[in-house]
């Protein structure tokens, strides 16, 4: 008796599977290569002001004090009170933390310095600049006395109100 004939087995499905796998592999390698090329951008260089230690600030919290009466001032320019907050600039954040121990003494002497000024002196930009320089000098005399140097570079007003 004769056996029924079976069709010869085809490798067609196997070839399609291998080609599909190869195509997916090539696509994956292409994507990874593209990401690698895109990821090789040079890192941005920090600007010059970012190099080295960043400055630190010591806050002299907001305070209010009275001002001497200005006999020459009219009612419109007569100021009796000042409210201000000052930040003192140190050469580094670490240094600013160390200098915070001097804040009570600095603040007391700054209050004395401010109370010696008339409101009419503090209205102008020049008057405010002069006060900032005086505050820096006072702070450096106190904090610098133990170190024989000037630890504060400048004083900045963060609040300034004359009333």
Phi, psi and omega per residue, in radians:
X1 nan 2.501 -3.060
X2 -1.598 2.493 3.130
X3 -1.407 2.522 3.086
X4 -1.166 2.492 -3.100
X5 -1.453 2.411 3.114
X6 -1.886 2.539 -3.130
X7 -1.187 2.554 3.139
X8 -1.094 2.464 -3.117
X9 -1.193 2.433 -3.086
X10 -1.813 2.449 3.076
X11 -1.659 0.213 -3.083
X12 -1.067 -0.769 3.139
X13 -1.149 -0.650 3.136
X14 -1.179 -0.698 3.140
X15 -1.146 -0.761 3.135
X16 -1.101 -0.736 3.115
X17 -1.074 -0.756 3.126
X18 -1.159 -0.724 3.129
X19 -1.154 -0.681 3.104
X20 -1.130 -0.776 3.119
X21 -1.094 -0.732 3.119
X22 -1.116 -0.715 3.114
X23 -1.101 -0.767 3.119
X24 -1.110 -0.730 3.127
X25 -1.100 -0.754 3.115
X26 -1.141 -0.692 3.104
X27 -1.111 -0.759 3.127
X28 -1.110 -0.778 3.097
X29 -1.098 -0.661 3.099
X30 -1.116 -0.758 3.128
X31 -1.131 -0.784 3.135
X32 -1.119 -0.683 3.099
X33 -1.138 -0.705 3.109
X34 -1.108 -0.738 3.107
X35 -1.121 -0.662 3.125
X36 -1.123 -0.740 3.128
X37 -1.123 -0.763 -3.132
X38 -1.199 -0.526 -3.102
X39 -1.412 -0.129 -3.101
X40 -1.565 0.315 3.094
X41 -1.095 2.473 3.104
X42 -1.130 2.509 3.125
X43 -1.250 2.471 3.141
X44 -1.147 2.519 3.139
X45 -1.526 2.339 3.097
X46 -1.103 2.413 3.072
X47 -1.131 2.839 -3.051
X48 -1.004 -0.624 -3.085
X49 -1.241 -0.268 3.120
X50 -1.550 -0.220 -3.133
X51 -1.411 2.537 -3.138
X52 1.444 -3.103 -3.090
X53 -1.250 2.469 3.074
X54 -1.418 2.597 3.136
X55 -1.192 2.705 3.065
X56 -2.032 2.817 -3.104
X57 -2.260 2.452 3.060
X58 -1.913 2.106 -3.107
X59 -1.540 2.266 2.933
X60 -1.773 1.690 -2.996
X61 -0.812 2.858 -3.108
X62 -1.002 2.332 3.060
X63 -2.441 2.717 -3.127
X64 -2.184 2.409 3.106
X65 -2.586 2.851 3.113
X66 -1.509 2.738 3.114
X67 -2.029 2.655 3.087
X68 -1.154 2.597 3.118
X69 -1.227 2.391 3.139
X70 -1.724 1.858 -3.071
X71 -1.127 -0.433 -3.112
X72 -1.471 -0.225 -3.053
X73 -1.444 2.562 3.031
X74 -1.448 3.015 -3.129
X75 -1.031 -0.595 -3.105
X76 -1.211 -0.473 -3.117
X77 -1.969 0.193 3.140
X78 -1.563 1.979 -3.127
X79 -1.893 2.415 -3.107
X80 -1.969 -0.407 -3.077
X81 -2.313 2.635 3.015
X82 -2.291 2.397 3.016
X83 -2.119 2.216 -3.110
X84 -2.637 2.720 3.005
X85 -2.271 2.462 -3.068
X86 -2.272 2.433 2.981
X87 -2.004 2.261 3.111
X88 -1.738 2.294 -3.079
X89 -1.590 2.156 3.064
X90 -1.881 2.951 -3.047
X91 -1.322 -0.265 3.098
X92 -2.736 2.844 3.130
X93 -1.117 -0.732 -3.136
X94 -1.101 -0.736 -3.140
X95 -1.134 -0.692 3.119
X96 -1.065 -0.699 3.117
X97 -1.088 -0.706 3.127
X98 -1.169 -0.617 -3.063
X99 -1.367 -0.177 -3.128
X100 -1.102 -0.352 3.123
X101 -1.143 -0.362 -3.119
X102 -1.566 -0.058 -3.028
X103 -0.968 -0.822 -3.112
X104 -1.035 -0.752 -3.140
X105 -1.210 -0.718 3.112
X106 -1.094 -0.820 -3.105
X107 -1.078 -0.708 3.116
X108 -1.073 -0.792 -3.137
X109 -1.249 -0.537 3.064
X110 -1.176 -0.704 3.084
X111 -1.029 -0.755 3.111
X112 -1.091 -0.719 3.124
X113 -1.105 -0.745 -3.126
X114 -1.204 -0.724 -3.107
X115 -1.168 -0.265 3.103
X116 -1.499 -0.114 -3.106
X117 -1.755 2.634 3.070
X118 -1.607 2.622 -3.139
X119 -1.029 -0.621 -3.130
X120 -1.121 -0.448 3.093
X121 -1.282 -0.487 -2.996
X122 -1.654 -0.034 -3.111
X123 -1.276 -0.637 -3.070
X124 -1.448 2.789 3.074
X125 -1.092 -0.665 3.120
X126 -1.106 -0.702 3.110
X127 -1.113 -0.693 3.107
X128 -1.189 -0.707 3.103
X129 -1.095 -0.735 3.114
X130 -1.107 -0.701 3.107
X131 -1.137 -0.728 3.119
X132 -1.072 -0.718 3.098
X133 -1.128 -0.709 3.115
X134 -1.125 -0.707 3.125
X135 -1.117 -0.749 3.109
X136 -1.068 -0.743 3.131
X137 -1.095 -0.809 3.127
X138 -1.048 -0.808 -3.127
X139 -1.108 -0.701 3.130
X140 -1.202 -0.602 3.082
X141 -1.113 -0.665 -3.109
X142 -1.361 -0.992 -3.066
X143 -1.307 -0.495 -3.126
X144 -1.429 -0.230 -3.100
X145 -1.109 -0.535 3.136
X146 -1.536 -0.246 -3.058
X147 -2.059 -0.119 3.125
X148 1.045 0.712 3.092
X149 -2.754 -3.136 -3.141
X150 -1.875 1.749 -3.071
X151 -1.330 -0.344 -3.104
X152 -1.897 2.320 -3.129
X153 -1.543 -0.557 -3.052
X154 -2.898 2.891 3.064
X155 -2.112 2.401 -3.123
X156 -2.174 2.318 3.085
X157 -1.467 2.216 3.058
X158 -1.836 -0.314 3.001
X159 -2.487 2.391 3.110
X160 -2.678 1.929 -3.095
X161 -2.383 2.145 3.050
X162 -1.829 2.384 -3.118
X163 -2.456 nan nan
